[in-house]
């Protein structure tokens, strides 16, 4: 059937209407008229496949990626960049309106480099019919792999390291993972800036000295880890424990004037430049004198370090023990003495901390699930004067704002394009106590 795409969904799909019910169609944009085959019907909506675009959007452009239409990881890559930003602002506005009744305005989205911005590779390793290993992505909502020869989102040096490591794996005749034998390579993880750490996620394999030496000889590689994962259909292929095979345990970088060391399992923003802009904005938003600041979900402690000179004391809270160790190390490296870190659940630790001290500033950068009910309840009972919320999910951000609005008002809402060519949005919100 033929439908007109009216708007963009929160996941980047085009939305048309059939008998007043929405039809979600990937790879289509507002203003386009499309021949669609309905692939699934639900009570309140349907999903469709675009068979032919009859009328193209004036904002559609050729993709710089040869496999973007198959891969589906970058649903906006066929759009002019300024149009991407416009659509994302509309998505954020509609989400805030839907979940917390926000009808005001916010600052325009802070733009990013459109290509070559990711500092991390995390991709499955599969083999072609001739047994040659390559990285792949899976088509959305399927188990169909799409081989990726080159990715235009990866930093250029990072992408070159990925290609060279694959060449080494093929030279040593590594096999893809076999579910029956529980051997072979499953995933290739590489992160870096000027120096790179490589993690091979494998079955019950032994990484030989020769293979290790060959990977370490790739230009820029300074460390090699192995993680063994033989679980079937795990949520994450990165196991809890990984083993250093060769080189340095951490990589070094400088951000916003501070020296930081990163373990392969420590969280760090995938878009370094945008991450730095967000950190600087968080610092800028602190306008009052702060006795005690708490950073919840602090990761390796970068924001805690950045605000240390605007606060008498800063306490970071993080669940991941490795990240806490890195955060403490990063504070020592930079000679910062008024910042400390606690390992534990953000909500539980904030409750425990609030019994002894009275934070007047809270910085929170939670995962996509947002703040827990326990965490919000603790905040509502506290005397915290300002909350700076860094969100990667507009829906949970809006719900959390709604839950906090009896005690706090929105002072500032600033969206950032952390992941160009995708619908994902990072948002910084300053909330002040009423």
Residue, then its C-alpha position, 0 to 999 in steps of 0.5 A: x500500500x502507499x502511505x505518506x510519512x508524516x513524522x520521525x519516531x524516537x528510534x529514527x523510523x518514519x511514521x505514516x498512518x493507516x486507518x488512523x493507526x501509525x505505521x513505522x517504516x525504517x529508512x523513510x523521512x517526513x514528506x516522502x510517499x512510499x510503497x509499503x508492505x506491512x510486516x507486522x500488525x499490533x493492536x495500536x500500530x503496524x510495522x512496514x517495509x519500504x518497497x519503493x520511494x515514490x516521492x523523495x524528501x528534499x533533505x535526502x542525500x546519498x549515504x557515505x556508507x556502502x552498506x547503511x541500507x542493510x546495516x540499519x545502525x545509522x537511520x539518519x545517514x541519508x539526511x542532510x546534517x542540519x535536518x538530522x539536528x532539526x528532527x532530533x530537536x523535534x523528537x526531544x520536544x515531543x518526548x518531553x511534552x508527552x512524559x512531563x508536560x514540557x511545552x517550553x523552548x530549549x537551546x538548539x542542539x549542539x552539533x558534532x562532527x558528522x563522521x569519524x567520531x567514535x573512539x571505540x569498536x565493539x563488533x562481532x567477528x564472523x567468517x565468509x564462505x572462504x573462512x576469512x574473518x571480518x567484522x559485521x553488524x546485524x540487521x535490526x531485529x534479526x540475526x542476519x549479519x551484514x559484513x562491514x569492510x569500513x565504517x565511516x563513524x569510526x575515528x580514522x586511526x581507530x578504523x585502520x587499527x581494526x583492519x590491521x588487527x583483522x589481517x593479523x587474525x586471518x594470517x594466524x588462521x583464527x576461526x570464528x566462534x563455534x557454539x558446539x566446540x566453544x572455541x573461536x573469536x566472537x567479538x573484537x573490541x578496540x578503544x583508543x585515541x593516539x594509543x589503542x587497547x585491543x580486547x579479543x572476546x573468545x571461547x576457550x582459546x589460548x592466545x599464543x605468544x606469536x599472535x600476541x606479538x603480531x597484534x602488539x606490532x600493529x601501529x598504535x596498539x599498546x595493550x592486548x586483553x582476552x575475555x572468555x565468554x562461552x555463554x549462549x546469547x549473552x546480553x553482553x559479550x564482554x565478560x566480567x573478567x578479562x586478562x591482560x595478555x601484553x602491554x599496558x593495563x590502561x591507556x592515557x588521554x587528556x580531556x579538558x586539561x586533565x590526565x585520565x587513564x582508562x581500563x578497557x571495561x571502564x565507561x567513557x563517552x564514545x564521542x570524545x569531543x562532544x563528551x568534553x563539551x558536555x563536561x565543560x557545560x556541567x562545570x559552567x552551570x554550577x553558579x552557586x558556592x558548593x560545600x558538597x557535590x555528589x556525582x552519581x554514576x561517576x564512571x572514571x570520575x572525569x566530571x568530579x575532577x572538572x568541578x573540584x575547584x568549584x566545590x569544597x568537597x566532591x564525592x563520586x558514586x559508581x557501581x563498577x569497582x574497576x571504574x572506582x579504582x580508575x577514578x581514584x587513580x585519576x584523582x591521584x594523577x592530577x593531584x586532586x585531594x578534595x575528591x573521593x569515590x565510593x563503590x556502590x549502587x547510586x541510590x543506596x549510597x546517596x541515602x547512606x551519605x545523606x544521613x551523615x552529610x548534606x549535599x547541595x549539588x547533585x550531578x547524575x549521568x545514569x544509564x538509559x534506564x534513568x534514575x531509580x525510584x529509590x534514588x528520586x525519593x532520596x533526592x526529594x527528601x534532601x536539601x540539594x539545591x541544584x541537580x545537573x542531569x546528563x541523560x542519554x534517553x529523553x523518555x526516562x529523562x522526562x519521566x524523572x523530571x516529572x517525578x522531581x517537579x514538585x520540588x525542582x524547576x527546569x532552569x536549562x535544557x541543552x541537547x547534544x548530538x552525541x551520535x550523528x546519523x542516529x536518533x540518539x540524543x544526549x541532554x544536559x538539564x539543570x534543575x533548581x530547588x523551588 
